[in-house]
Every structure is written in structure tokens, then in C-alpha cells.
């Protein structure tokens, strides 16, 4: 794995259904964040089959802080 880090995804199941998330880690399991409810300090473990992937990625600079992640996801949502 490793190629999914930074990819913007949409949650299909759970309390966060329909929300935009970013894959923060994908070495052994998929861990996602949105910079708000799920900050970088408290990542959410999700099953890949419960996520719909997009073709968009965030780079390291856009994933540096929770604030940067929120701004990037908001810009993606407004497109």
C-alpha cells in the first residue's frame, strides 16, 4: 500500500456517512482525518470498502495541520 495517502475519499458508512475525509495513513490499515471531528491527533480507522475514492490528492503541505486539511477539503467541496 502507501499509494493511497493523501487521497480524498467520501465515507459511505457510519456516523460520518457522506462526509469528505483524507487518508492520512495506509500502511497496515486505513486511517482517515478531516481536520475537524477527526484531527490528525485522533485518526479514524475505516474499512476501505466503506469509502468511495476520488481522483484528488492532497500533498504533504496541504496535510501539514488540521487547519490546512479543513481548507483543502472545503475547496474540494466547493468545486
N, C-alpha and C positions, 0 to 999 in steps of 0.2 A: 504494500500500500504506500502511502506517502503522497500520491498524486492528487488526493482529494483536499488536502489542507488549503484553506483559503476559499474554497468553493462556496458560493451562496446556495442555500437549499431552502425548501419550503417544507414545514412539518405537516405530515398527513394524519398523524395520530397523537393522542394525548391532550393535556391541558393547553399546550401551545399550538394546537392544530391550526393551520393556515398562516402561521407566523414565519417571517423570514429569519433564518439563522445562518451562521457561518461555521463551517467545520474548522475547529481550532486544532484538533489532534486526530490522527487516524492510524497510528502505529498498530495498536492492538485492538482498539475499539474506537467507535466514532464518538467524539466529544464535540459538542456544539456550544456556541455562545451567541448572544445578540447584543451584548454590551449593556443591557438594562436589567431585565429579570434574571438573566444568566450572564453575570460578568465573567471576565477572564479568570477571576479568582475562584469561581464556583461553576465549573463547566458541567453541562448536562450530557449524560451518556444516552445515546439514541441508537436504535437499530437502523441500519441503512435502508431496510425495506419500508421503514416508516418515514422516509424522506424522499422528496422529489428534487432531483438535482437540476440546477440551471447551468447555462454555459458561461456564467460570470464568476470571476475570481476576485478576491481582494489580495493585494500584495502585502508584504511584510509591514510597510509603512502604514497602510490602512488598518492593520490589525495590531498596531502598537499599544493602543489604550482602548478602554471601553468607550470613551467619547468618540474616537476615530471610527470604531466599528458602528456605533449608532449613526454617525453622519453618513457613512458609506451605505448602510442599509436603507436609510431614508432616501438617499439619492437614487438608489436602485429601485425602490418602490415607486418613486415619482416618475420613472421613465415610462 
